[in-house]
Every structure is written in structure tokens, then in C-alpha cells.
Amino acid sequence: MSEDPYELPDFAERVLDLAERIPPGRVMTYGDIAEFLGVGSPRQVGRVMALYGGAVPWWRVVRADGRLLPGHELRALEHYRQEGT
């Protein structure tokens, strides 16, 4: 039995589901997400967001030090302004 190559790993689905549930104007860190899920690490959450996060509100998942995602700063800032973050 082979796996569907388009099916997301369970951990990735859980990360993306949580990212979608972060309310506008709020953020969670990669570490917050790992801690909330009770599995994984901030780096693993970051990897999921890098690979699959384009379809969810990725700007609501931030680094613990507050720095914006390199190369996406202007797009993130526009979302923050629209949402009053």
C-alpha cells in the first residue's frame, strides 16, 4: 500500500490547522505552536510553515525574537496593518 504523495503528514496538518485558527490581530510563535500541540519543536513548525504555509495566515506565526520572516517583511507588515496587529 503506497501513501498519497499529496497527503500532508499529520504533524503538518495539525500545525496548519492551528495557524488557520489564530485570530486576526494576534500571533503565535513557532515555539507556542509546538508547545500547544505537545509535539515537535519550533524548528519543525518553521519547516512546516516554509513548505506548506502559503495557504494559511503565515504572518500570524512569528519568530520568538519578533523579527519578521526574511524576504517577506513588507507583505507581513501589510497584513499586520490591515488586522491591527
C-alpha positions as CSV (number, residue, x, y, z in Angstrom):
1,M,0.0,0.0,0.0
2,S,1.5,3.3,-1.0
3,E,0.9,6.7,0.5
4,D,-0.7,9.5,-1.4
5,P,2.2,11.8,-2.4
6,Y,-0.1,14.9,-2.0
7,E,-1.2,14.0,1.5
8,L,0.3,16.1,4.2
9,P,2.0,14.5,7.2
10,D,-0.2,14.5,10.3
11,F,2.1,17.0,12.1
12,A,1.9,19.4,9.2
13,E,-1.9,19.2,9.1
14,R,-2.0,20.0,12.8
15,V,0.4,22.9,12.5
16,L,-1.6,24.4,9.6
17,D,-4.9,23.9,11.3
18,L,-3.7,25.8,14.3
19,A,-2.2,28.6,12.2
20,E,-5.6,29.0,10.5
21,R,-7.3,29.3,13.9
22,I,-5.1,32.2,15.1
23,P,-7.4,35.2,15.2
24,P,-6.7,38.3,13.1
25,G,-4.6,40.8,15.1
26,R,-3.0,38.0,17.1
27,V,0.2,36.0,16.7
28,M,1.8,32.8,18.0
29,T,5.5,31.9,17.9
30,Y,6.8,28.7,16.3
31,G,7.5,27.5,19.9
32,D,4.0,28.4,21.0
33,I,2.6,26.2,18.3
34,A,4.9,23.3,19.2
35,E,4.0,23.6,22.9
36,F,0.3,23.9,22.2
37,L,0.4,20.7,20.1
38,G,2.5,18.9,22.6
39,V,4.8,17.6,19.9
40,G,7.6,18.9,17.7
41,S,9.9,21.8,18.1
42,P,9.9,25.4,16.9
43,R,12.2,24.4,14.0
44,Q,9.8,21.7,12.9
45,V,6.9,24.1,13.0
46,G,9.0,26.6,10.9
47,R,9.8,23.8,8.4
48,V,6.1,23.0,8.0
49,M,5.3,26.7,7.6
50,A,8.1,27.1,5.0
51,L,6.9,24.1,3.0
52,Y,3.2,24.3,3.3
53,G,2.2,27.6,5.0
54,G,1.4,29.7,1.9
55,A,-2.3,28.8,2.1
56,V,-2.8,29.8,5.7
57,P,-2.3,33.2,7.5
58,W,1.5,32.6,7.8
59,W,2.1,36.2,9.0
60,R,0.4,35.2,12.3
61,V,3.2,32.7,13.1
62,V,6.3,34.6,14.2
63,R,9.8,34.1,15.5
64,A,10.3,34.3,19.2
65,D,12.6,37.3,18.8
66,G,9.9,39.2,16.9
67,R,11.9,39.5,13.7
68,L,9.9,39.3,10.5
69,L,10.3,36.5,8.0
70,P,13.3,37.4,5.8
71,G,12.2,38.3,2.3
72,H,8.5,38.6,3.4
73,E,8.7,41.6,5.7
74,L,6.7,44.0,3.5
75,R,3.9,41.5,2.9
76,A,3.7,40.7,6.6
77,L,3.7,44.3,7.6
78,E,0.8,45.0,5.2
79,H,-1.2,42.1,6.8
80,Y,-0.4,43.4,10.3
81,R,-1.6,46.9,9.4
82,Q,-4.9,45.5,7.9
83,E,-5.5,43.4,11.0
84,G,-4.4,45.9,13.6
85,T,-1.7,43.6,14.9
